[in-house]
Amino acid sequence: MVSFVIRYRFASEDRAEAVEAARQLAIASRQEPGNIVYSPNQVEDDPDSLLILEQYADEKALAAHRASEHFKKYAIGVLAQKMKERAVENLVSLA
């Protein structure tokens, strides 16, 4: 399994567009055969930050996600263009 968390930070004026892009990306990503979890979240005490938890069955499923049209449209076309900061934490399952 491949699991990670991505934290994005946006300017306040880009927040609404980023949130909508994350929602649309989640809807489409959850339909992918190798997707296990795609959970975008707004940080409660920092509304300009989004935290996205992603899990895929394997590296092949992650590669398919990154090659998808919805990833190109929302992750690259909106989130990557609007972000001020981005951090990724790769996770290792303990169970």
C-alpha positions in Angstrom: 0.0 0.0 0.0 1.2 3.6 -0.7 0.0 6.2 1.8 0.9 9.8 2.2 -0.4 13.2 3.4 0.0 16.4 1.4 -0.4 19.8 3.1 -1.1 22.8 0.9 -1.2 26.4 1.9 -3.0 29.0 -0.2 -3.6 32.7 -0.2 -6.9 33.6 1.3 -8.2 34.9 -2.0 -7.5 31.5 -3.6 -9.1 29.4 -0.8 -12.5 28.9 -2.4 -11.0 27.8 -5.8 -8.6 25.5 -4.1 -11.3 23.9 -1.9 -13.5 23.3 -4.9 -10.7 21.8 -6.9 -9.9 19.5 -4.0 -13.5 18.4 -3.8 -13.7 17.7 -7.5 -10.4 15.8 -7.4 -11.7 13.7 -4.5 -14.9 12.8 -6.3 -13.0 11.6 -9.4 -10.1 10.0 -7.5 -12.4 7.9 -5.4 -13.6 6.2 -8.6 -10.1 4.9 -9.5 -9.8 1.2 -9.2 -6.6 1.3 -7.1 -7.7 4.2 -4.8 -8.3 3.2 -1.2 -8.6 6.6 0.4 -8.7 10.2 -0.9 -9.7 12.5 1.8 -9.2 16.3 1.5 -9.6 18.3 4.7 -9.5 21.9 5.6 -7.4 22.6 8.7 -9.8 23.8 11.4 -7.6 26.6 12.8 -6.0 27.5 9.5 -8.6 27.7 6.8 -6.0 28.6 4.1 -4.5 25.1 4.6 -5.7 21.9 3.1 -4.5 18.4 4.2 -5.1 15.5 1.8 -4.8 11.9 2.9 -4.2 9.5 0.0 -3.9 5.8 -0.1 -3.4 3.6 -3.1 -3.2 -0.2 -3.5 0.3 0.1 -5.0 2.7 2.2 -7.0 0.9 1.3 -10.2 -2.4 2.7 -8.9 -0.6 5.9 -7.8 1.0 6.3 -11.2 -2.4 5.8 -12.9 -3.9 8.5 -10.5 -1.1 10.9 -11.5 -1.7 10.2 -15.2 -5.4 10.8 -15.0 -7.2 13.8 -16.6 -8.7 14.8 -13.3 -5.3 14.9 -11.7 -4.0 17.1 -14.5 -7.0 19.4 -14.4 -7.3 19.9 -10.6 -4.0 19.0 -8.9 -1.7 20.4 -11.6 -4.1 23.0 -13.1 -5.4 24.5 -9.9 -3.8 23.3 -6.7 -0.2 23.4 -7.9 -0.7 26.8 -9.6 -2.3 28.5 -6.6 -0.4 27.0 -3.7 2.0 29.1 -1.6 3.5 26.1 0.2 3.4 22.3 -0.2 4.7 19.5 2.0 4.4 15.8 1.6 4.7 13.1 4.4 5.0 9.5 3.3 3.4 7.1 5.7 4.3 3.5 6.7 1.4 1.4 8.0 1.8 -0.2 11.4 -1.1 -2.6 11.1 
